Amino acid sequence: MIRVAGLGKTYNSGEHPVHALKDLDLNIKPGEFVAVMGPSGSGKSTLMNLLGCLDTPTSGAYILDGVDVTRLGDGDLAAVRNRKIGFVFQNFNLLPRMTALRNVELPMLYCGVPAQERRERALQALSMVGLKDRVHHRPNQLSGGQVQRVAIARAVVNRPVIIMADEPTGNLDSRSGLEVMAIFQDLNRKGATIVLVTHERDIALHAARILHFKDGLLVEEEINPSPVQALPTPINTSEGAEGEVAGR
Amino acid sequence: MNILESVRVALEGIVASKLRSVLTTLGIVIGIAAVIAVVAIGQGGRAILMAEMEKVGTNIFAVFVDWRKSDEATGREFSLNDIDVIKSRVPEITHLSPVNNTSADVRGTRKSINAQVLGVNADMAVIRKLNLKSGRFFSQDDDLGKRRVAVVDESLAGDLFGRTEPLGQRVVINDTPFVVVGVIAKGDSLLGFGENPRIYIPVQVWTYVFSNFVGYLEGSTASKDQVTDSMNKAIKVLERRHQQPGLYQGESMEQQMQSANKITGVMTLIIGSIAGISLLVGGIGVMNIMLVSVTERTREVGLRMALGARRRDILIQFLIEAVVLCLLGGAIGMTLGVGGAFLIARLAHWPPLISWWTVFVAFAFSAIIGVIFGILPANKAARLDPIEALRRD
């Protein structure tokens, strides 16, 4: 799925070049749930940007789903982000003026999915995260946990090969955070490949493999044979839909 | 992203901040309103001017001596015999009259008035379409017989004779008595207002009372298509008869109309350009707000890029927003402009002429302004770095 060899990123912003990520070798297999941990400045954000094709490396190779993305131009990278990567952000990044449904439809607008299919797929994704009855709400009418679940629906709606979650629980209370982790684990059980950046060990323990970064280097690779299972707590507003997720 | 979706996003943005959108487009609104009103009023004014000229007659012409080419006036540039010769050589000219004009004191029963005394022949009634209120215009016999008859205009008659019926009254010009045989009705022409009081007398008498001299010729043809051609033929006849090539020049109503047309066109263009400047200013206003909007929505741009928007998609989205904003302003401006044109037309009593092409051009122009002034902000948005943009608050 992801094969990275000798990947590096150097910023030449000031007088001294900053080596944000150094000589990284990494393989992520399909269906893996990987957590990335490290203090700030450890290079985990840079890694996310590189793996998410938002940034291009200064050295090394990155093969995503069989494609060497380091050779791609701007437009092709946009297409890769659109079809192969689903982003979940710490600060949700929903468009405030749009309903949940239209927020979820957004990625499909950039690959020409017809309106009818767009709507159907968005509804499907929203019901999968238990928000079937919240589709016409705007972000400010939803709780933080619900907003992040909308964002997850948006991340998966274009059937990406990998989900990049950057501190997805960082702005949530612990209960909402666990709800979100339950959804990730559920997605993972159904075969989704997930890379999750966090600085909370509690959250990282939901993943089967934990990568520790420090000063731009992968310093430790921890195998977690028995990941913590986040139990999908019954969600007051949409129990039916939630049951559907939990039942699988 | 498809265009419809971009338009939808743009409209949502406009609705979400109504006051700002209205203020943003104010320059466009005023510009378009001004352009439409000015063009409509200009065209209405031109139509009125043309209608007035039609009323005077489009089939008339005059032949003068070009004084720049004649070192000194001999008084022999025209002769009364020219009239018959020209009419026989150029049969298209149906009516032709010499015109002698001087200002002199005219004494009536009530008082003496300084008036234009015109010496013409009987054809003049037809050439100038003189509308007689009472009596008759003098005839060819009156002219050839050198009868001392006169035709006065209505207002002069009132001044000369008060409430007394002017027909049959005596007026004295240069110690020569005349009998009033006709009164010309006051014209309703807008162009004729403020004309001097006039009195027409037979040219044969005029040359006797004043001096033996012909000022210029005025004539008319059956249709306006013949007028310039016939006028030029008449000039040729005169040149040959007086052996003075290049001495004469003519002016036809057709030419006058063309130059009037040109003048009103230029006027409309000038005022329209001034209105156009306000459109330019309006466009800069739109650009300004679009730049602010791009800054405000930096994170949205970053997000859209992360979700797979190409730089082109972002560029097009912001361009469409600018165009939608300008078209909105254009629509409001058009409503105001059309309304204003009707209002002014009603006050000025002339027809408001709003042609479809004006409306179309105004709309197209607002869209073009949107594109021109949207490019800079849209380009700024499209060139954002997605990582930076996503990090922005």
HADDOCK unambig.tbl for C-alpha pairs under 7 A between the chains (distance, minus, plus):
assign (segid A and resid 54 and name CA) (segid B and resid 306 and name CA) 6.80 0.50 0.50
assign (segid A and resid 54 and name CA) (segid B and resid 386 and name CA) 6.57 0.50 0.50
assign (segid A and resid 54 and name CA) (segid B and resid 387 and name CA) 6.49 0.50 0.50
assign (segid A and resid 75 and name CA) (segid B and resid 310 and name CA) 5.63 0.50 0.50
assign (segid A and resid 78 and name CA) (segid B and resid 305 and name CA) 6.83 0.50 0.50
assign (segid A and resid 78 and name CA) (segid B and resid 308 and name CA) 4.53 0.50 0.50
assign (segid A and resid 78 and name CA) (segid B and resid 309 and name CA) 6.05 0.50 0.50
assign (segid A and resid 78 and name CA) (segid B and resid 310 and name CA) 5.51 0.50 0.50
assign (segid A and resid 79 and name CA) (segid B and resid 308 and name CA) 5.61 0.50 0.50
assign (segid A and resid 81 and name CA) (segid B and resid 306 and name CA) 6.33 0.50 0.50
assign (segid A and resid 81 and name CA) (segid B and resid 307 and name CA) 6.16 0.50 0.50
assign (segid A and resid 81 and name CA) (segid B and resid 308 and name CA) 5.17 0.50 0.50
assign (segid A and resid 82 and name CA) (segid B and resid 307 and name CA) 5.24 0.50 0.50
assign (segid A and resid 82 and name CA) (segid B and resid 308 and name CA) 3.91 0.50 0.50
assign (segid A and resid 93 and name CA) (segid B and resid 303 and name CA) 6.73 0.50 0.50
assign (segid A and resid 95 and name CA) (segid B and resid 300 and name CA) 6.78 0.50 0.50
assign (segid A and resid 107 and name CA) (segid B and resid 307 and name CA) 5.28 0.50 0.50
assign (segid A and resid 107 and name CA) (segid B and resid 308 and name CA) 6.51 0.50 0.50
assign (segid A and resid 109 and name CA) (segid B and resid 1 and name CA) 5.10 0.50 0.50
assign (segid A and resid 110 and name CA) (segid B and resid 1 and name CA) 4.90 0.50 0.50
assign (segid A and resid 110 and name CA) (segid B and resid 308 and name CA) 6.10 0.50 0.50
assign (segid A and resid 110 and name CA) (segid B and resid 309 and name CA) 5.78 0.50 0.50
